[in-house]
Amino acid sequence: MQISPEQLEAAILQLPVHVRARLAELLIQSLDEAAELDIAWADEADRRYEELRAGTTPPVPATDVFAKARARLQ
């Protein structure tokens, strides 16, 4: 059964305060985890960019990268 965001919100608002507080805490934690992951990916992108700029890692053409990814998926 599908439930719309509006229906979910209405159902949540009927829960006891302590349950809503716990749910809010869990939702905020999930946002923090997503933000941490975004920061980690940004740090990784910066590190790889610096390696390319310094010449310690050779550039790889996108066509090669995509061909290798397609081969792995087959």
N, C-alpha and C positions, 0 to 999 in steps of 0.2 A: 504494500500500500504506500503510495506516494503522499507526502505531507508537504504543503507549501511552507515557505518561510514564515508567512503570516500566521498560519495555523500553529507552527512550532512555537513562535513567539507567544501566542495566546496561551498555549498549553504550559509553557515555561513560567509565565507570569502567574499561573494558578498554583505553582508549587510553593511549599513552605519556604520562608526566608532562608533558613539554614541550607536548604537544598539548592536554592538559587545562588547563594553565596559560594557554595562549593563549585557549582557549575561555572560561575563567573571566573573563579580562580583557575579552573582547568582550561577555560577558553583563553584567558590571558597568558597562561603558561604556554599554550600551543602557539600563540602569536610570538612570544619571546623565542621559542625554539625555531620558528620560521625565520625570524630576524637574525638569529645566530647563524643559521645556515646560509642566508643571503650574505652575511658578512664574510663567512668562510669562503664562499665562492668568489666574492669580490677580491679577497686577499689572494686567492689562487690565481685569478686572472691577472692581478697586478704582478705577482711573482713570475708568471709565464711571460708577460709583456717585458719585464726587465731582463729576463733571460734572452729574449729575442733581440732587444736593444743592445745588450752586451755582446751578442754574438756567441754565447755559450750554448745556445740551442738553435739548430738550423730551422728556417721556416719550412712548413709543409703545405703544398698547395691544397686548397679546399677540395678539389676534385679527387685527390689521392685519399684524403681523410674520409670523404663520403663513400668512395669505392671500398675502402677497407671496412667501414662500418656496415655497408650492405653485405659484404662477403661474410662478416661475422654473424649477421642475422639469418643467413641462409643455411 
